[in-house]
Amino acid sequence: MPLQSMTGFARREGSSGRYRWAWELRSVNGKGLDLRLRLPVGTENIEADVRKLAGEMFSRGNMQIGLSISASEAGVETVVNQGALAAVLSLREQLAGMIDPAPLRLDTLLSVRGIVDFREPEEKEVERAARDADIMAALRLALHDIMLMRETEGAALRHVLLGQIARIEELARTIEADPSRSPETIAARLSHQVSLLMDGSVSLDRDRLYGEVALLAAKADIREEIDRLHAHVAAARDLIDKGGPVGRKLDFLSQEFNRESNTICSKSNSATVTAAGIELKVVIDRFREQVQNLE
């Protein structure tokens, strides 16, 4: 599976019957999948389907999904309130001897509130179902569009991350091959330090002193840290090659990278190793910043 970033944008427009609509999707970084929907009144019935579809295609990112709908003018239909009309006619008969018996005119009836109502024809269920189906089909296309955009950026991030991992590996090998780590150099340095201490004091126990020096030498060894760096490099490459939603795992590895680099710097007794360790920390920080963009 290809890597995906969490940044993307997509827009899809269309029409169905007398309706025109448009989807607009925006995605940015997030710890999980956070869907924020903006649906117009009358489309609440598709909200669950929208969430389900987006959840099937993405696992991380703060995503805003907005839908706008406009309707063209529809024909107007008249609705006669039969009860009100019957009441008016009945009243006219009751007052037949008291008012003008001339026939009622249409304009007179129209002036009576509640007799005739003018309104847009109600949308039929089959029309609403067809509109919603077309809208959901367009949403699927929009989600696919934003996925392609995220994958394109993910491919660029893949190239950057692999370059940073290669640099981490190179620095680890530089530290590993530093002359200060050779047994001969370590032994000579410690022997010199012991000699200085013994020359300056006659009260020191030589055997105990050498035991303490040996313990310090063991604590200062960075072989384990270097081995773990190589293991983390291999694991990071495997995750990137695997692809898919691996951002969280790579973020965890970046923390482990940083832990090993901190330990190397704290144990270092060589300016060259310290310089490489500091650069290692810089590369790891950049690596982690880029990983934050991955799904």
N, C-alpha and C positions, 0 to 999 in steps of 0.2 A: 504494500500500500504506500502511496506517496505521502510525504510529510505535508502537513497543512499549517499555515499560520492561523491566527485568530482574527485577522484583519481583512475585511472585504465589504463590498457594496454591490447591490444589484437592484434593478428596476424592471418591472414587466407591466405592460399595459394591454388592455383588450376590451372587448365589448360582448354583450350578450343581450339580445332583444333590445329593449330601449335603455339599457344600462351601459355605462362606460365605467371602467375601474382601473386602478393602478396599484400594484404592490411596490413597496420600497423597503429594502432590507439593508441594515448596517450591522457590522460585527466588529467588535474590538476585544482586547484581551480580558480574560476573566478566569477565576480559579475553577469555576465549574460552568455549566450551561445555564445561563440566566436569560430567559426569554421575556421580553417586554412587548406586549401586543397593544396596538392601537387600531381597534376595529370599530367601524361606524355602527350606529344604532340599527338594529334589524339583522345583524349578522352574528349575533351571539351564538347561534347554533353551530357555527363552524370553528369556534375557538378551540375546542378539544381536539379537533382534527388537525388544526394548525400546529398546536403544541406537539402532538404525536408525530407528525411528519418531520418537523424540525428536530425532534429528539432522536429520530431514527437516522438522521444524516449527520448530526454533529454531537460531540460530547463535551466541548468546552467553548467558552466565549460569551461575552455579553452581547446579545443580539436583539436589536430593535426591529420589529416587523410591523409595518404600517400598511393599512388598506384604505383607499379612498374610493368612493362610489358616487357617481352622478347619474341622474335619470333625465331623459329627454321628456318634453311635455307630452302628456298623454291626453287622449280625448276625454271630454267631460260627459258624465252621464247624469241624468236627472232621476231623483228618487222622490216619489210622491208619498207623503204621509197620509195613508188612507184613513186612518182614524181621525186625524185632524180635519181632513176634508169632509168626512161624514158629519163631524160635529158642526162645522160651519154651515153645511147644507141643512142640517136639522134645525139649527138656530134660525136660519132664514125662513123655514116653514113655520116655526113658532111665532115669528114676528111678521107673518105675511100681511096681517091687517094693519100693521103699525108702520111699515116702511115701504119704500118704493118697490113694487113687485117686478121691476125690470130684471131680465136674466143677468146672472152674474157674468162679468167679463173676465177673460183670462188674466189681464193685467191686474185686475182687482184681487184675484186669487193669489197671484205671485207676490202681491204686496203684503199678504198676511203671513206673518212669521211662523215658520214651522210647517207650512203646507207643502212647499216644494224645496228640495235641497239639491244643490249642484256639487258634485264631488268627482274626484278621479276614480276610475274603475279599480276595484280591488284586484291586487295581483293574485293570480291563480297559483295554487300549490305547485303545479307542474312547471310553471314559468320560474318560480323561485328556486325549485330544485335544479333546473337547467342552469340558471345563473350561478348558483353556488358551486355546481360541478365545474363550470368553466373557470370560476375564480380559483378553485383549489388546483385545477390543472396548471394554471398560470403560476401559482405559488410553488408548485413542484419545479417548474422551469427556473423560477427566480432562485430557489434554494440551490439548484444545480449550478446556476451562474455564479453565485457567491462561493460555492465550493471550488469551482475552477479557479476563481481569483485567489482563494486561500491556498490552493495547491501550487499555483504559479509562484506566489510569494514563498511558500514552503520550499520549493525547489531552489530558490535563491538562498534561503536560509541554510539549506542543506550544504551548499557549497561553502558558505561562510563557516559553519560549524565544523565541517571536516578539516578546513584549513586551521582552525583554532586547535582542534584535537591533535593535528599533526605537530603544531608548535609546542603543545604541552608534552607530547612524546619526545620531541627533540630536546627540550629543556631537561626532561627527566634523564635522558641519556647523557646530556652534558654533565649533570650533577653526578650521575653514576660513574662517569669516566674521569672525574676530577682527581688529579694526583694526590690531593690532600686525603683521599679516602683509602689509599693503598696501605696495607698493613705495615710496610716498612716505614712510611712517613708517620703514621700514627704512633708506632713504637718509638721512633727517634724523638718525636715531640714530647711524648710522655716521659721518656727516659731523661731528657734534658730538664724537664720541669721537676722531676724527682731529685735529680742531682742538685739543682738550685736550692731546693728545700732542705736537703740533707746537709749541704754546705753551710746553710745559714743557721742550723740548729742541731745540736747533738742530742736533744731530748726526744727526737722523733724515732718511733720504732719502724725500722726499715720494712719488715714483713707486713706490718699493718698498713703502712703507707702504700706499698705496692698493691695490697688488696683493695684499698680505697680507689686507687688509680684505675685498677682493672674494672671496678664497678662503674666508675665514671665513664670509662671508655665504652663499656657495653651500653650505657644509657645514651651516649652520644652517637651511636651507630644509627645510620638512616637507611640501612638495607631494607627493612620492612616497609618504610614509607615509599621507597622507590618501587618496590615490588607491587605495592597496592596502586601506585600511580599507573603502572603498566596495565594492571588488571582493569582499572577504571577506564583507561583508554580503549581497551578491547571491548568492554561492555558498552561504552558510548557509541562506538562504531557499529556494533551489532544492532543497537536500538535504531540508529539512523538508517541503516540498511533495511531494517524491518519496516520502518515507516508507521503510518497510522498515528493514533493519539498517544505519543510517547513523551509529550512535553513534561509531565510530572516526573517521570522516571529520570529523564535527563536533568531536571532541576535537582533531584536528589543526588545524582552523580556529581553535579557541579559543587554541591555542598561537601561531598567527600573529597573531591579534588582540592578544595580550599582547606579542608582539615589537614590533609597531607602536606600541602605547601607551607602551612603555618608551623607544623612540627619540624619540617626540614629547616626552615629559617631559624627556629628557636634552638635547634641542635647544632647548627652550622658553626664550624671553627675555621672557615676559610672564606676569604673575601669573594672568591670566585663563586663558591656555592651560594653564598648569601645573595650575590647579585642575580644569579640564575633563579634563586627562590623568589626574589622580589618580582622579577619579570614573569615568573610562573603565576604569581598571584594576580598580576595585571591581566594576563591572558585568560585566566580562569574567571575573573570578574566580567570580562567582555563576553566570554562564553555563556555565563549565566544570564547576562542581560538579553542575549539573543534567544536563549532557551525560553525566556518568559513569553516570547511571541508565539511559541508553538502550541498547537492543540494538544 
